Amino acid sequence: MGSKLNLLRQYVDVDSAIKYIEKRRHEDGGYCFVSDLADTNVNDTYYAIKTYELLGVEFPEKEKTIEFLEKAIQPQTAVVAIAMALEGLSILGAKDIAREHVDIVYTKYNPAEGKFAISLGGSEEFGTATPLEATYWVVKAFKAIGQDFSKEEREAIRAFVMKFREGNGYGVKQATTTMTYQALYTLYALGYKPPKSPHFKNCELCPMGGFAEVPYSLPPYIEPTFYATRGLELQGETPACPGRHIWFVRQLQNPNGGFRRSLELGISNFQNTYRALAVVDSMGRFV
């Protein structure tokens, strides 16, 4: 734990980032990035868990958070949030509890029946979740809890993902960094070996720092920077200017310890904070 924190402390104020998250933990075991006055939610709780895991920090009142996540898995809950709850439970050591709720996923996501997320609900990135995004989160959650897909389901998911192929990447009307990573991660996780995509390299902004959502464009944002970083790792590739990417991330930390999404003014939230720290953790290995 100490070595990881000390590495990150060279580049960003990790301790204030931890305090930013800790201050927003509620009595019900959930988290809310706004304050301790607003309602807790699965998204913020998931990213709090992921940040603690990344940093090797002990989870405060873990049993309360496990209970919060399990209660959040309801028929009316969007499939992306259910997937986040399942993965969060696994990280907290409650994989058995997560597996008890797999059936509810199949009411919304059943690839063998051609159902790629019913009532998609909110999205991480796009306002309303795309079926590809939902696929990514479900596959990620199932991998975390050790829930296997059948051969028929895997083939159905692969065929579905390939519908989003756009040139060198994946997207709806054009390839984007976020959707290219989500597609490639899904294929790799299911045991397929897609060809390497040059998309991530084409979105790398050197010497400015950061990555863009589409090739040869500006400005950089933290979400494509995070997904491109993960994409390069997935493909066994290295960034061209890791030091500049760390510089970019450093500029995103706000006075409250959290991180915003761009160099322009913006509020902190938990997903940007996790992604920023994850990028620094990855890039720090190459500096």
N, C-alpha and C positions, 0 to 999 in steps of 0.2 A: 504493500500500500504506500509506504513512505517514498519509495523510489518513483512511483508513478506521480504522486503529488509533487515531489520535488522537481521532476522533469517539467511538468506543466507550469510550475511556479516560475520557471525561467522566462516564460513567455506571457502569461496572463495572470490575473489576480484570482487564483483558484479559490482561495479562502472566502473572498467576498461572494463568489458564485455559489459556494456551498451555503453560506448564510442566506443568500437570496432565496434559495429553495427551502431551506429549513424554516424560515419565517412564514412561509405560506403553506405549511402543513396544518391541517385542521384536526379537531378532536375525533372526527369519524374515520381518520386514517387516510383520507384523500387529500389532494392538493389542488390549489388554484393559483395560477400565475399572477392574478391581479392583486389579491390581498387575502387576508384571513377573514374578510367580511363577505366575500362572494362565494357562490356555491362551488363545491368541489366537482371535479369531472374526471373521466377516465383518461383523456388525453394528457392532461397535466400530471396526473398521478403516474402514468406510464413513463413520461419523460423524467420525472423525479427519480423513479426507480432506475431507469437507464443511466442517469447521471451518477447516482450512487454506485452502481455496478461498475461503470467506466473508471471511476476514481478509486474504487476499492474501499469506499466509506461504508461504515456500518449503517444498516437501515434502521431508522428510529421507529420504535413501536411497530415492528413488522407485522405482528398478528392483526393489528387494527387495519393495516393496509390490505392484508389478505382478505379480511372480511369485507372491506369496502369494495374491492374488485369483484369478489364473488357475487355480492348483492347487485352489482352493476350489470351482470349478465342476465338480461331479461329479453322476452320476445320482441319488445319494442325498441331495443337497443340496436343501433346500426352495426353492420357486420364488421366494419373497420374497428369500431370501439370494442366489440366483443373479442376480436383477434388481439387487440392491444391488452385487454384484460387477461386473456389466456397466457400470453407471453409474459406479462408482468407477474402473474401467479407462479409461473415456472421459475423466473429469476429469483423470486422470494422463497423458493424451496417448496412450493405448494403445487407441484406438477400433478399429483394425484387428484387434487381438487379441480384443477383445470380440465383434466381428462373427463371428469364427470359431466362436463357441460358441452362436450363436442357435438352432441345431437342438435343443440340449438343452432349451431353453425350451418348444419345441413338444411335447416328450414329456410335459410337465406342464400346459401352458397352450395350448390350441388352440381359439380361439373359433369357427372355422368348423365344428368338429366338436362344438361344445357343451361343450368341456372348459374349465372356468374354474378351473383349478388342481387337479391330482391330487396327493394326499399333501401337503396344505397346510403342515403343520409349524408351526413357531413363528411368533408374530405380534409385530408392533411394539407393538400396543395391547391386544389382547384375549385373550391366552393362546394361543388357536389362531387362525391367520389366517382371516379371512373371504374368500370368493371375490372380494368387492369390493375388499378390501385388496390381494389378489394382483393383481387387474386394474390397480389404480392403480400398483403398483410395476412391473409389466411394461410398461405403456404409458409410464411415466416413463423406464424404462431404454431402451426402443426409440427413444424420441425423442432421448435423449442420444447414442446410437450411430448415429443416422441410419438405423434399420431401419424401413421402412414396412410398414403393414398393408394388405392388399388391401381393396377396397371391401366385399367380403363379410364380411371379418373386422371392419371398422369398424362395419358395420351390426349384426353379431351382438353386439359389445361394447356398442354404444349400447342395444340392446334389453335386454341383460342388466342394465346399470346402472340403467335406468329401473324395473326390478323393485323397486329399493330406495327408490323415491320414497315419502316419508312426509310428507304435508302440505307445508310450506315447505322441507323439506330431504330428507335421505336417511338411512336407517338400517335396522335389522332390525325392531325393534318400534316404535321411535320415532326421529325424526331426531336425530342427534348431530353435533356440530361436526366431529369427525374424519371421519366417513363422508360428511358433506355436502361437505366439501372434496375428499375423494378422488374422489367421484362427479363433481363439477363440473370438477375438474382433468382427469379422464379425458375428459369430453365436449369440453372446450375443446381439449385436445391432439389429439383426433381430428378437429377441424375443425367441431364442432357449436357452436351458439350457444344454450345453455339460458337461460331467463329468470333474472334476478337473484334470489337467495334472500335474504330478510330474516333468515334464521337467525342469521348471524354478529352482526348488530346486536342481535338479541334475547338474545344470550349475553354481550354486553359489560357488564362490571361497573364502572360509574362511580358515585361517585368511588373505589371500593375499589381498582380496578385488576385487570387480568387478564380472562380469558374463562372461561365455564363450558362444560361438555360439552353441556348441554341448556338451553333458554331459561329465564330467570327462576329460576335456581337458584344454589346455592353448594355448595362453595367454588370459586375459580379454580384451575386447574392449568396447568402449562407447556404440555402437549400441546395442549389446546384453544386456549390463547392463541396458540400457534404456528400452528395450522391456521386459526384465525379471522383472524389477521393475513394469512396467505397468501390466504385466501378473499376478504377485503376488497380486497386488491391485484388479485386475479383479476377482480373485478367493477368495478374502477375506483372504489372507495369509500374513504373515509377514516375512521379511528377517531375516536370522540367525545372520548376523554381520553387521548391518547398519553403524556402525562407521567406519569399514574398507572400506566399499563401498564409504563413503564420502572421506576417505583418498585417495582412488584410483582416484576419480574424481579430487581432489585437485592437484594431480601430473600432470594432463592433461592441466592445464591452461598455456598458452604461455605468453611471455612478452607483446604481443600486446593486451592482455585481452581476446582473444578467446581461444577456447579449441581444442585440437587435439583428435584423436581417440584411441591412445594407449600410453603406457608408453614409447615407443620408440620415437625418434624424429619424428615430423610431423607438418604440417602447420595447422593453425586454419581454421575452416569454420563455417558457421552459423548453420548447422544442428547439428554438434558436440557440439557447444556452447549451443544451446537450450537443447539438451539432457542431457548435463552435469548439467546444472542448474536445470532441471526437476528432475534428480536423487537426487541431494542434497536436493531439496525441499521435495521430498518424504521420503528420508531416515532420514532427520532431525526430522521427527515426532516420530521416534523410539529411538533416541539417548538420 
